Amino acid sequence: MKSIEQFGKPMIDYEGVAEAEFKDNNTALSFKGYFQAAQFDSGRLAISLVPTDVQRPRRMTIGGDTNPQLSFQGQDLNGWELETIEPLFFSRLSWLLAPIAEHPSHLDFGAGYILAKQKTTANNTYRKAKFVLSNFLWHDNQDDEPEPLTLCVNGLRVAIDPLEEYSNIARRLVQTKGIEPTASLCIEKLDGSEAQLFEFKEDLEELLVPLRLVTGNFVDWYFGEGTSERDGKTIARIHKYVATNRYSNTVTFRPTRSSQISLVPKLDLNELIEAYFDPRNQGLDHATLRELIHYFTNACDDSSFLESRGLLASTLTELISAKYAAVTTMSEFIPKPVFDVRIRPSVVSTINATELIGKHKQHLTNQLQGAFRTTFRQKLRNMVSEVGLTLNRDEVSRIVNIRNHLVHEGTYRSDFESGSWYEDYQFMIWINFIALCRLSGYKGDLPEYPSGRLFTV
């Protein structure tokens, strides 16, 4: 079976026999077959299945209103048992062509997660788990191998180590679009207790959020392993389909050569992560912070039209200040009910009493819809003052001007004529970075913006 080889050389692969069930609308079909499954360093988690005991699906309906479901359980030739954990997606084309095929049709699909266990494994809990990461890069330039990192946060002991040949991998990430594994992460409970792989996975995915912020990259994981305490052998794995291509070039913001400086300034990783997991220090709730940090890594990708990324960065600044204003009840400088009853009618009456033509009167009236809300500039000033951002009045004006010109004119312009357009973009990235650090609870010193030069040279 050669279908899966089209994706390249796998990091980990399996091959054997399987049972599967296909469901779509009111149609259900159970069948057996043989399969190949593999995790690739591109992040793809692929399975290719050939049914062997089912007639070609001539009578199957392929509904357009629902997504087909496919469950899968496999027995690997080398003693592994495989099981899909979440709903699967796959190409319907192979089923549509099956009636005219001379041989059983390949069913190729990607799984969200696959759990693989040795058939002899009785215990399903582990003292520690090891995961392989994509897009995690160390802050210093990559002429020498970076030092491993050790963190103790949120009841966990975490060790992050560069993979073998890390320096070579880091240098080629710009060409490979950030889809190669760069680091391994070992995670265990500080109290020595055991946990299932899925519990370690949930701990890891929360830990990845501040790692994404401090690196400016969409850091993710490929697969995790549970090992035997007796001999250290791997006895269970959980695989993931990694969507690293969402932010393909964010790796350009970590230095891969000695002449480069990171766009995202260096920060104390331990202190930031400890602050992120301490709810007493949070300016926003974790769910909101998580989404804003994902948005931040998206804005860091300068591979597309730079004005669009600048618009993302400036919109993120506005969104951050709006979210903070909402939780601090500063979104409105006049309560809306008061505005609607006491102020709006008088203003509309004044507009109607003018000699303007009707469409101009209507335009002015429409502009009153949000007149009770606090302006972006004021929200930003409030947040700067309350969370401890060291921005002066000129810098606040620069943020507002960059945002206004990008929104209304589609270009970079500001009162700081000495700065380039790219520096305006980098300035907005820096603003978002320091704001998200403060809102995550970080109390330490924040790096100053190096005015007059680019971060990456």
C-alpha positions in Angstrom: 0.0 0.0 0.0 1.7 3.2 -1.3 -1.0 5.8 -0.8 0.5 7.4 2.3 4.0 7.7 0.8 2.9 10.8 -1.1 3.3 12.8 2.0 7.0 12.1 2.4 9.1 10.3 5.0 7.1 9.9 8.3 8.4 10.7 11.7 6.4 7.7 13.2 4.4 5.2 11.2 2.1 2.2 11.8 0.7 -0.5 9.5 -1.8 -3.3 10.1 -5.4 -4.3 10.0 -8.4 -2.2 11.1 -12.1 -2.0 11.8 -13.9 1.2 10.8 -17.4 2.6 10.7 -18.6 5.3 8.3 -21.7 7.4 9.1 -23.3 10.1 6.9 -26.9 11.2 7.4 -28.9 8.0 7.7 -26.2 5.8 6.1 -23.9 3.6 8.2 -21.4 1.1 7.0 -19.0 -1.0 9.1 -16.1 -2.7 7.4 -12.6 -4.2 7.9 -9.4 -3.5 6.0 -5.7 -2.8 6.1 -4.2 0.6 6.9 -1.2 2.8 7.1 -1.0 5.7 9.6 1.8 8.2 10.0 2.8 11.5 11.8 5.0 13.7 9.5 7.3 16.5 10.4 5.1 18.8 8.3 2.5 18.4 11.1 0.2 16.2 9.0 -1.3 13.2 10.7 -2.6 10.9 7.9 -4.3 7.6 7.6 -4.9 5.5 4.5 -7.4 2.7 4.7 -8.3 0.0 2.1 -11.6 -1.8 2.8 -11.4 -5.6 2.2 -14.7 -7.1 3.4 -17.3 -4.6 2.0 -18.9 -4.2 -1.3 -18.1 -1.1 -3.2 -20.4 1.6 -1.8 -22.8 1.9 -4.8 -25.8 2.6 -2.6 -24.2 5.0 -0.1 -25.6 8.5 0.1 -23.2 11.5 0.5 -25.2 14.1 2.2 -24.5 17.8 1.8 -25.9 19.0 5.1 -23.8 17.0 7.5 -20.1 16.1 7.8 -19.4 12.4 7.5 -18.1 10.6 10.5 -15.5 7.9 10.5 -14.4 5.9 13.5 -11.2 3.8 13.3 -9.5 1.1 15.4 -6.3 -0.5 14.2 -4.0 -3.3 15.1 -0.4 -2.5 14.2 2.0 -5.3 13.0 4.5 -4.3 15.7 2.1 -4.6 18.7 0.3 -1.2 18.8 -3.4 -0.6 19.1 -4.6 2.6 17.4 -7.9 4.5 18.0 -9.1 7.8 16.7 -10.3 10.2 19.4 -12.1 13.0 17.7 -14.3 13.4 14.6 -12.4 12.8 11.4 -12.4 14.6 8.1 -11.6 12.9 4.8 -12.0 13.1 1.0 -15.4 11.9 -0.3 -13.9 11.6 -3.8 -12.5 8.1 -3.0 -16.0 6.9 -2.2 -17.6 8.5 -5.2 -15.1 6.8 -7.5 -15.3 3.4 -5.7 -18.0 1.9 -7.9 -15.9 2.1 -11.1 -12.6 1.1 -9.4 -11.1 -2.3 -10.2 -9.7 -2.7 -6.7 -10.9 -1.6 -3.3 -10.7 2.1 -3.0 -8.3 3.9 -0.7 -9.9 6.0 2.0 -7.5 8.7 2.9 -8.2 11.0 5.9 -6.7 13.2 8.6 -7.4 12.7 12.2 -7.6 15.4 14.9 -6.0 13.0 17.4 -4.9 9.3 17.4 -4.1 7.4 20.6 -1.6 4.5 20.1 -0.9 2.0 22.9 1.1 -1.2 23.1 -1.3 -4.1 23.3 0.5 -5.4 26.4 0.0 -2.1 28.3 -2.1 -2.5 31.4 -1.5 0.9 33.0 -2.9 4.0 31.3 -1.4 6.6 33.7 2.2 8.0 33.7 4.5 9.9 35.9 5.6 12.1 33.1 5.0 12.7 29.4 7.3 13.9 26.6 6.0 16.0 23.7 7.7 17.2 20.4 7.1 20.9 19.6 7.0 22.8 16.4 7.8 26.6 16.0 9.5 26.9 19.4 12.7 28.9 18.9 15.2 30.2 21.5 15.7 33.9 21.7 19.5 34.0 21.1 21.0 33.6 17.7 21.6 30.1 16.5 25.3 30.0 16.0 25.6 27.7 19.1 23.2 25.2 20.6 20.9 26.9 23.1 20.6 26.0 26.7 17.7 23.8 27.9 15.0 25.5 29.8 13.5 24.3 33.1 10.2 25.7 34.5 8.2 25.0 37.6 4.7 26.4 37.1 1.1 25.5 37.8 2.0 22.4 39.8 4.2 21.1 36.9 7.9 20.6 36.2 8.6 21.4 32.6 11.9 20.8 30.7 12.3 22.1 27.2 15.3 20.8 25.1 16.4 21.6 21.6 16.2 18.6 19.2 19.3 17.2 17.7 20.5 19.4 14.8 18.5 22.2 16.2 20.7 24.9 14.7 20.3 23.6 11.2 16.6 23.2 11.6 16.3 26.8 12.9 18.2 28.2 9.9 16.0 26.5 7.3 12.6 27.2 9.0 12.0 30.3 6.9 12.1 28.1 3.8 10.2 25.2 5.4 7.5 27.6 6.7 7.8 26.7 10.3 6.6 23.1 10.0 9.6 21.2 11.4 9.9 19.9 15.0 12.4 22.1 16.9 12.2 21.1 20.6 11.1 18.4 23.0 9.1 19.1 26.2 9.0 16.8 29.2 6.2 17.5 31.6 5.5 15.9 35.0 3.5 16.7 38.2 5.5 18.3 41.0 3.8 16.1 43.6 4.9 12.9 41.8 1.3 11.8 40.9 0.4 10.0 37.7 -1.9 11.2 35.0 -3.3 10.1 31.6 -1.7 11.3 28.4 -4.8 13.4 27.7 -4.4 15.1 31.1 -0.8 16.0 30.2 -2.0 17.2 26.8 -4.5 19.6 28.4 -1.8 20.9 30.8 0.6 21.4 27.8 -2.0 23.2 25.6 -2.5 25.8 28.4 1.2 26.1 28.8 1.7 26.7 25.0 -0.3 30.0 25.2 2.4 32.0 27.1 5.1 30.3 25.1 3.4 31.7 21.9 3.4 35.1 23.4 7.0 35.2 24.6 8.3 33.8 21.2 5.8 35.5 18.8 5.3 32.1 17.1 2.4 29.7 16.9 4.1 27.0 19.0 2.3 23.7 18.8 2.9 20.0 19.5 3.1 17.0 17.1 2.9 13.9 19.4 3.3 13.0 23.0 4.7 9.8 24.6 4.1 7.9 27.9 7.0 5.7 29.0 7.4 2.7 31.2 8.8 3.5 34.7 10.6 0.1 34.6 12.6 0.3 31.4 11.9 3.8 30.0 10.4 2.3 26.8 7.5 4.1 25.0 4.3 2.3 25.7 1.7 4.9 24.6 1.5 7.9 22.2 -1.0 10.6 21.4 -0.7 12.1 17.9 -2.1 15.4 16.7 -2.7 17.0 13.3 -0.7 20.3 13.6 -2.1 23.4 11.8 1.3 25.2 11.7 0.6 26.7 8.3 -1.9 29.2 9.8 1.1 31.4 10.7 3.7 30.2 8.3 6.4 32.9 8.6 6.3 33.9 12.2 9.6 32.1 12.6 11.2 35.2 10.9 10.8 36.9 14.3 13.2 34.7 16.1 16.8 35.1 15.1 18.2 32.3 12.9 21.5 34.1 12.1 24.0 36.0 14.2 23.1 39.3 12.4 19.5 39.1 13.4 17.6 40.5 16.3 14.2 39.2 17.3 11.1 41.4 16.7 9.6 40.1 20.0 11.9 41.5 22.8 13.5 39.1 25.2 11.7 38.5 28.4 12.1 36.4 31.5 10.2 33.2 30.4 9.8 31.8 33.9 8.4 35.0 35.3 5.9 35.5 32.5 4.6 31.9 32.7 4.3 32.0 36.5 2.3 35.2 36.2 0.1 33.8 33.4 -0.9 30.9 35.7 -1.6 33.1 38.7 -5.2 34.3 38.4 -4.7 37.0 41.1 -2.7 39.0 38.6 -4.8 38.7 35.5 -6.1 41.8 33.8 -8.3 39.5 31.6 -9.6 36.0 31.9 -7.6 33.1 30.5 -10.1 32.4 27.6 -9.9 36.0 26.4 -6.1 36.1 26.8 -5.7 32.9 24.9 -7.6 34.2 21.9 -5.8 37.6 22.0 -2.4 35.8 22.1 -3.4 33.6 19.1 -4.3 36.9 17.3 -0.9 38.3 18.2 1.0 35.4 16.6 -1.1 35.9 13.5 -0.2 39.6 13.4 3.5 38.7 13.7 3.5 37.0 10.4 4.8 39.6 7.9 4.8 37.1 4.9 1.7 38.6 3.4 0.7 42.2 2.4 2.3 44.3 5.1 -0.5 46.8 5.3 -2.9 43.9 6.1 -0.7 42.6 8.9 -0.3 46.2 10.2 -4.1 46.4 10.2 -4.3 43.2 12.2 -1.7 44.5 14.7 -3.5 47.9 15.1 -6.9 46.2 15.3 -5.5 43.9 18.0 -4.4 47.0 20.0 -7.9 48.3 19.7 -9.4 45.0 20.7 -7.1 44.6 23.7 -8.0 48.0 25.0 -11.8 47.4 24.3 -11.7 44.0 26.2 -10.0 45.7 29.1 -12.5 48.6 29.1 -15.3 46.1 29.2 -14.1 44.3 32.3 -13.3 47.7 34.0 -16.7 49.2 33.0 -15.0 52.0 31.0 -16.6 51.1 27.6 -19.1 54.0 27.9 -18.5 57.5 29.1 -22.3 58.1 29.1 -24.6 55.2 30.0 -26.5 54.2 26.8 -30.0 54.5 28.5 -29.1 58.0 29.6 -27.8 59.0 26.2 -30.9 57.6 24.4 -33.4 59.4 26.7 -31.7 62.7 27.6 -29.2 63.5 24.9 -29.9 61.8 21.6 -33.4 63.4 21.0 -32.1 66.9 21.6 -29.1 66.4 19.2 -31.4 64.9 16.5 -33.8 67.8 16.9 -30.9 70.2 16.4 -29.7 68.4 13.3 -33.2 68.4 11.8 -33.5 72.1 12.4 -30.5 72.9 10.2 -30.7 73.8 6.4 -28.8 70.6 5.4 -30.4 68.4 2.8 -32.1 65.3 4.0 -29.4 62.7 3.2 -26.8 64.8 5.1 -29.1 65.1 8.1 -29.6 61.3 8.0 -25.8 60.8 7.8 -25.2 62.9 10.9 -28.0 61.2 12.8 -26.5 57.8 12.0 -23.2 58.9 13.4 -24.8 59.2 16.8 -25.3 55.5 17.2 -22.0 55.0 19.1 -21.5 58.5 20.4 -22.0 57.4 24.0 -19.0 55.0 23.8 -15.5 55.8 25.0 -13.1 56.5 22.1 -10.2 54.2 21.2 -7.8 56.9 22.4 -9.4 57.2 25.8 -9.7 53.4 26.2 -6.0 53.1 25.4 -5.1 55.9 27.9 -7.1 54.2 30.6 -5.4 50.8 30.0 -1.9 52.4 29.8 -2.5 54.1 33.1 -4.0 51.2 35.0 -1.8 48.2 33.9 1.5 50.0 34.1 2.5 50.5 30.4 5.2 53.2 30.2 3.8 55.0 27.1 3.9 58.8 26.8 1.3 61.0 25.2 3.2 61.0 21.9 3.3 57.2 21.7 -0.4 57.0 22.4 -1.0 59.5 19.6 1.3 57.4 17.3 -0.8 54.3 18.0 -4.0 56.1 17.2 -2.6 57.7 14.0 -1.2 54.4 12.7 -4.6 52.7 13.3 -6.6 55.6 11.7 -4.4 55.8 8.5 -4.5 52.0 8.0 -8.2 51.8 8.5 -9.2 54.9 6.4 -6.4 55.2 3.9 -4.9 51.7 3.7 -1.3 52.9 4.3 1.2 53.6 7.0 1.4 57.2 8.0 2.1 58.9 11.4 3.4 62.1 12.9 6.7 60.4 13.4 8.0 61.1 9.8 11.5 59.8 10.6 10.2 56.3 11.0 9.7 53.9 8.1 6.4 52.1 7.4 8.0 48.8 8.6 9.0 50.5 11.8 5.4 51.5 12.3 4.4 47.9 11.9 7.1 46.8 14.4 6.0 49.5 16.8 2.5 48.1 16.9 3.8 44.6 17.4 5.8 45.8 20.4 2.7 47.7 21.8 0.6 44.5 21.6 3.5 42.4 23.2 3.9 44.6 26.3 0.2 45.1 26.7 -0.5 41.3 26.6 2.4 40.7 29.0 0.9 43.1 31.6 -2.6 41.8 31.1 -1.1 38.2 31.6 0.1 39.4 35.1 3.7 40.0 34.3 5.1 42.6 36.8 8.7 42.7 35.8 10.5 45.3 33.7 9.4 45.4 30.1 11.9 46.0 27.3 11.8 49.5 25.8 11.2 50.1 22.2 14.5 50.7 20.3 13.3 53.8 18.5 15.0 54.6 15.2 16.1 51.1 14.2 14.4 47.8 13.1 14.3 44.8 15.4 15.4 42.5 12.5 18.4 43.7 10.5 
